[in-house]
Amino acid sequence: MSLPQIPHSWRKSSRSSNQTDCVEVGCLDGGAAVRDTKDRSAGYFTTTSQQWSTFLNAVKTDRFS
């Protein structure tokens, strides 16, 4: 049984400057992790690489407008 991965290299958008009402994205082998900057201790959710790519593509093509 392998140990769960711990996300690393957390970052938030440069457009959020010093705001604290943001989300951060962390790196995982084969995916990404997302957490709320207002309550980092609340945990995070994870995605596969394919899920993350699909989400980013939807954002970039304004599917959430």
Secondary structure, DSSP 8 states (H G I E B T S, - for coil): -------EEEE--GGGTT-SS-EEEEEETTEEEEEEGGGGGG--EEEEHHHHHHHHHHHHTTTT-
